[in-house]
Amino acid sequence: MALLNLRHFIQGYTLGTMAKPFVIGITGNIASGKSVVRSFLANMGAYTIDADLTAQDAYLPGTPAWRAILEAFGEDLQLNDGQINRGKLGQIVFSDPQRMRQLEEIVHPLVTESILNQLKTCQRKIFVVEAIKLIESEIAERCDQIWTIAADEQVRFRRLVENRGYSEEHAWAKIRAQSPEADKITASDQ
């Protein structure tokens, strides 16, 4: 859906009198442009959530996920200020699918709970969740529409290296650690 069509969609929907927000789930693989679409929707008045940022909040010192991560992956992940060294944790989980699943089992239920709590209290007409693993999550069941943002693998690779400063090896590891883009597109409305 082109951005101009998004503007008409949002304006048309917000004129309605729905009792609950219209829920849009945005997914796509890393560096595909999901955040650009989410930001556009936020600028149009939608309530938006970045599931990655919600997950990062779950890692904060003293939270249940923080303790569980340190127990599962080692106390040596803890930095001097108590934060989890996410770079070091990323090296562990991106090189081992079983360890990635273990981390997801710790963090995803907390992220889902946070998103659902925000949905319950949302006063805006449109509620948007951006998540790489949206389709695999319970949140997908709450979405009125699921949009997949797609970009060529080489474009995504260049974005990771040039815009995010990833090494070429790290960029390819991140890209290859994700489920196929085609699966997300097949499960989407847009």
C-alpha positions as CSV (number, residue, x, y, z in Angstrom):
1,M,0.0,0.0,0.0
2,A,1.6,3.3,-1.1
3,L,2.1,6.0,1.6
4,L,-0.5,8.2,-0.1
5,N,-3.1,5.5,0.1
6,L,-2.1,5.1,3.8
7,R,-3.0,8.7,4.4
8,H,-6.5,8.2,2.9
9,F,-6.9,5.0,4.8
10,I,-6.1,6.6,8.1
11,Q,-8.2,9.7,7.4
12,G,-11.1,7.6,6.4
13,Y,-10.9,5.3,9.4
14,T,-10.5,8.0,11.9
15,L,-13.7,9.7,10.8
16,G,-15.6,6.5,11.8
17,T,-16.9,5.8,15.3
18,M,-15.4,2.4,16.1
19,A,-15.5,1.4,19.8
20,K,-12.0,-0.2,19.6
21,P,-8.9,0.8,17.8
22,F,-8.3,-0.6,14.3
23,V,-5.1,-2.7,14.9
24,I,-2.4,-2.8,12.2
25,G,0.5,-5.2,12.5
26,I,3.6,-4.2,10.6
27,T,6.2,-6.9,9.9
28,G,9.0,-7.6,7.5
29,N,12.6,-8.6,7.9
30,I,15.5,-6.5,9.2
31,A,16.1,-3.2,7.5
32,S,13.1,-3.5,5.2
33,G,11.6,-0.2,6.1
34,K,9.1,-1.1,8.8
35,S,10.0,1.8,11.0
36,V,9.5,4.3,8.2
37,V,5.9,3.1,7.8
38,R,5.3,3.0,11.6
39,S,6.6,6.6,11.8
40,F,4.4,7.7,9.0
41,L,1.4,6.2,10.8
42,A,2.4,7.8,14.1
43,N,2.6,11.2,12.3
44,M,-0.9,10.6,11.1
45,G,-2.1,10.2,14.7
46,A,-1.9,6.4,15.2
47,Y,-0.7,5.0,18.5
48,T,2.4,3.0,17.6
49,I,4.6,0.4,19.3
50,D,8.0,-0.8,18.3
51,A,8.1,-4.4,19.7
52,D,11.9,-4.3,19.6
53,L,12.0,-1.3,22.0
54,T,9.4,-3.0,24.2
55,A,11.7,-6.1,24.3
56,Q,14.6,-3.9,25.2
57,D,12.6,-2.5,28.1
58,A,12.1,-6.1,29.3
59,Y,15.9,-6.4,29.6
60,L,16.2,-3.5,32.1
61,P,17.8,-4.3,35.5
62,G,15.4,-5.7,38.0
63,T,12.8,-7.0,35.5
64,P,11.8,-10.6,35.4
65,A,13.4,-11.1,31.9
66,W,16.6,-9.5,33.1
67,R,17.0,-12.0,35.9
68,A,16.0,-14.9,33.6
69,I,18.4,-13.9,30.9
70,L,21.3,-13.7,33.3
71,E,20.4,-17.1,34.7
72,A,20.1,-18.7,31.3
73,F,23.0,-17.0,29.5
74,G,25.4,-16.1,32.3
75,E,26.1,-13.4,34.8
76,D,29.0,-12.2,32.7
77,L,26.5,-10.5,30.4
78,Q,25.9,-7.9,33.1
79,L,27.6,-4.6,32.6
80,N,28.9,-2.5,35.4
81,D,25.7,-0.5,35.5
82,G,23.5,-3.6,35.7
83,Q,22.4,-3.5,32.1
84,I,22.6,-6.6,29.9
85,N,25.3,-6.5,27.3
86,R,22.9,-6.9,24.3
87,G,25.8,-7.0,21.8
88,K,27.3,-10.0,23.6
89,L,23.9,-11.6,24.0
90,G,23.3,-11.1,20.3
91,Q,26.5,-12.9,19.4
92,I,25.3,-15.9,21.4
93,V,21.8,-16.1,20.1
94,F,22.4,-15.3,16.4
95,S,24.9,-18.1,16.1
96,D,22.7,-20.7,17.8
97,P,19.0,-21.1,16.8
98,Q,18.3,-23.1,20.0
99,R,19.7,-20.3,22.2
100,M,17.6,-17.8,20.1
101,R,14.5,-19.7,20.9
102,Q,15.5,-19.8,24.6
103,L,15.8,-16.0,24.6
104,E,12.5,-15.6,22.8
105,E,10.7,-17.9,25.3
106,I,11.9,-15.5,28.1
107,V,11.2,-12.2,26.4
108,H,8.2,-12.7,24.0
109,P,5.6,-13.4,26.7
110,L,6.5,-10.2,28.5
111,V,6.4,-8.2,25.2
112,T,3.1,-9.6,24.3
113,E,1.7,-8.8,27.8
114,S,2.9,-5.2,27.5
115,I,1.5,-4.7,24.0
116,L,-1.9,-6.2,25.0
117,N,-2.1,-3.9,28.1
118,Q,-1.4,-0.9,25.9
119,L,-4.1,-2.0,23.4
120,K,-6.6,-2.3,26.3
121,T,-6.1,1.3,27.3
122,C,-5.5,2.9,23.8
123,Q,-7.8,5.8,23.2
124,R,-6.8,6.4,19.5
125,K,-8.6,5.0,16.5
126,I,-5.6,3.3,15.0
127,F,-3.2,1.1,17.0
128,V,0.0,-0.1,15.2
129,V,2.5,-2.7,16.3
130,E,5.8,-3.1,14.4
131,A,7.4,-6.5,15.0
132,I,9.7,-8.7,13.0
133,K,8.1,-11.9,14.5
134,L,4.5,-10.5,14.4
135,I,3.1,-13.4,12.4
136,E,4.5,-16.0,14.8
137,S,3.1,-14.2,17.8
138,E,-0.2,-14.0,19.7
139,I,-0.4,-10.3,18.7
140,A,-1.2,-11.3,15.1
141,E,-4.6,-12.7,16.2
142,R,-5.5,-9.2,17.5
143,C,-4.6,-7.5,14.2
144,D,-7.3,-6.3,11.9
145,Q,-4.7,-6.1,9.1
146,I,-1.1,-7.3,8.8
147,W,1.2,-5.4,6.5
148,T,4.5,-6.8,5.4
149,I,7.2,-4.3,4.4
150,A,9.5,-5.9,1.9
151,A,12.9,-4.9,0.4
152,D,15.4,-6.7,-1.7
153,E,18.0,-8.6,0.4
154,Q,20.9,-6.6,-1.1
155,V,19.2,-3.4,-0.2
156,R,18.7,-4.6,3.4
157,F,22.3,-5.7,3.5
158,R,23.5,-2.2,2.4
159,R,21.3,-0.5,4.9
160,L,22.7,-2.6,7.7
161,V,26.3,-1.9,6.7
162,E,26.0,1.7,5.6
163,N,23.3,3.0,8.0
164,R,23.7,0.8,11.1
165,G,27.5,0.2,10.9
166,Y,27.3,-3.6,10.9
167,S,30.2,-5.6,9.6
168,E,29.4,-7.5,6.4
169,E,29.6,-10.7,8.3
170,H,27.2,-9.5,11.1
171,A,24.8,-8.1,8.5
172,W,24.5,-11.4,6.7
173,A,24.2,-13.3,9.9
174,K,21.2,-11.0,11.0
175,I,19.6,-11.4,7.6
176,R,20.0,-15.2,7.5
177,A,18.7,-15.6,11.1
178,Q,15.2,-14.5,10.1
179,S,12.3,-16.4,8.6
180,P,11.8,-16.1,4.9
181,E,10.2,-12.8,3.7
182,A,7.9,-14.7,1.4
183,D,6.3,-16.4,4.4
184,K,5.5,-13.0,5.9
185,I,4.1,-11.7,2.6
186,T,1.8,-14.8,2.2
187,A,0.4,-14.3,5.7
188,S,-0.3,-10.5,5.2
189,D,-3.2,-8.4,4.1
190,Q,-1.0,-5.8,2.5
